[in-house]
Amino acid sequence: GRGREGVETGSTTTNAQPHRKEATRLDDSIFCTPIDVLSKSPTVSSCMSTYDPSLAAPMAVLELLSIVERNIDTVGIFHDNVNCMPTKEMMESFAILQRGEGDVKNAGMTATEASALFVHWLRCLPEPMLPCRGALISAMALTDTEERRRNVKLLIEGNVQPPTSIIFVRLLRLLELATSHTHSRRNELTAVRATLLLAPVLVGSG
């Protein structure tokens, strides 16, 4: 017989298989949505124009991402293991930098240290960057690819607020670059690995 949209539901092979394959593709995705779809969202990107460069804390955090980007091929960036955890000394130094006392550029951090400190900063936010965990989980569970992407985009666009919105956009663009084939084969970072580390802390459950 035929199910929805006229697809055969019997034992014969149907044209629904390619759709299922696309719906579960994870090698370039975060929140089950391609990174470039989120990073190029006009609404999300518009926060770039509202950024106040005088805010010391975002400047320090953005510089962490810049350190990672300048050393994009470093193995270990955004890896969740004991060797990539920030030390007490690193966290104390970064706290000073966030107060505007000193310059991250002159702190001598490696890319792995910078990425570890960035994840630590996310975990320490008083409110998660994406305070919509339940809604995101529901959106990610949608089986229709276009519907899933649309709902995830709308949730992110509606929940990312300044001044952290500029940081979220920079993170997406950095992940898009770092997980591209050119760099991923060198730094061993995949979108799946980045998602396992970053998605929980972005929504406040990691």
N, C-alpha and C positions, 0 to 999 in steps of 0.2 A: 504494500500500500504506500500512500504518499503522506509524508509528514508536512510540517510547515514549509512554506516557500516551494512546494512541489518537489521536495527531495525524496527519493525512494528510501523507504525505511526497512526494506527486506534484506535478504542476505547478499544481494549484489552490491558491488562497489559503487559508491555514489560520488557526485561532485562536491560533497560536503567535506571530504577529507582535507583538501588544501586549506579550507577555512579553519578547520580545527588546528592544523599545523601552524598557521599564522597566529592564531589566538594564544598559543602556548610558547611562542618564540621569546626567549629571554636574553639572547646574547647581546642585545643592544638596548636593553630596557631597564627602567627603574619605575617602581609602582606599576609594573606590567604595561608600561607605555614607553615607546622609543624616546631616548634622551633628547634627540634633536627636536622632536615634536614639542616637548616641554620647554626646551631652552629657546626655541624660536617663537614661542607664544607672544603675540603683540602685547597682551595685557600684562604678562609677567615681565617682559622686557621693558615696559614703559616705566618701571620703577627706577631704571637707571637714571632717568631725568630728574627724579625727586630726591636723589641721594645728597645728603649734607656732608661734604668732605671734612667739616670741622669736628665731626664726632670721632673721638680718639679710639673708642672701642672697636667700631666697625673698621677703621683704618688698620688697626693692628691685626684684625682677623683677615681682612682682605690681603694683607701682606703675607700672611701664612699661605694663602692660596697662590699668591704670586711666586713664592719660594718653590712650591710644588710645581707650578707651571714652568718655571725656569729650569727645573730638573725633572722634566716629565718622564724621562726614561728610567728613573731610579726604581729598582726593584724594592718593593716593600711599602710604597705609598698606598694609603688607605687599606692596608692589610690589618686584620684583627688578630694579632698574636702577641705574645708576651714581649717579643723583641721590639714591638712598635708602640708600646705603652709609654706615655709621657712620664718622666721622673718627677719627683717632688721639686727638684731644683728647676726643671723646665717650667713647671706650672707656676712656681713663685716668680720666676723671671717674666713669664708672660703676663701675670697679673700686674706687674709693674708697667709693662709696655701698654697694657690696656688703659692704664690711668694716664697715658700720654707722657710717661717719664722714660724717655729713651726711644730707640728706633729699632723695629724688628729687622730692618735691612742689615743692621750692624750687630745683630745678636749671634751671628755665626751658626744658625740652625741648618740642619740637613733637611732634605725633602721629607724623609720619613718622620723626623721630629716635628716638622711643621704640620704634616697631615695628622699626626697623633694629637698634637695640641688643638687642632681644629675640631676633631671629634670630641675631645675633652670639653672644649668650649660649648659645643652643641649640647652635650649632656648636662652642662651646668646652667643652661638658660632657665630662667624662672618659669617660662612657658615654652612648650615645644615650638619649633619653627612652623610645624604643620599641625595645629591643634584639631585635627579632624580624623583621628585614627579609625574610629568605627565606620565613618562614611567612606574613607579611602578603601578599607577592606571590602566593603560592599561593592564599591565601584570596580575594584580589581577582580572581583568574582564574576563580573558580567561576561557572558560568553561571546557576545557580539563585539567584534574588534573595534568598529567605529564608535559604538555606544560606550565601550569601556574607555577608550581614549578621550572621548568628549567629556565624560563624567569626571575622570581624573583631572583633566585640564581645568575644568570649572571649579573643582574643589581647591586645587592649588592656587588658581587665580584669585579665589575668594578668601583665602586664608593667609597667604604670605603677605605680611605687612612691613612697612618701613620701621626701623632702619635695616632689619634683617633681610628684607626682600632683595636688596642689592647683593647680599652675600649668597643668597639662594641662587640667583641668576648666575653669578660667577662660578658657583659650585657646579651647576648643570653644564655650563660651557666647558669647564675644566674636565669634568667626567666624560663629556662627549669627545674631547681631544684625547684624553688619557686612555680611553677604552677603544679608540680607533685601531685598526689593524696595524698601522705603522708603529704606534707606540706600545700597544698592548703586548706585542710579541717580545718587547724589550723589558717592560716594567712588570709583566705578568699580572696586570690588573684587567679584569673583565667586568662588564656591567653587573653580572651576577654576584661576583665577589664584592663589588662596591655596594650593591644593594643590601647584601646580607649585613654589612657593617653600618651603612648610613641610614637606611630606611627606618630601623627601630629608633635611632636617636633623633631623627627628624620629626617623628610623630610622638616622641616622648615615652617610648616603651623599651628603650635600650640603655 
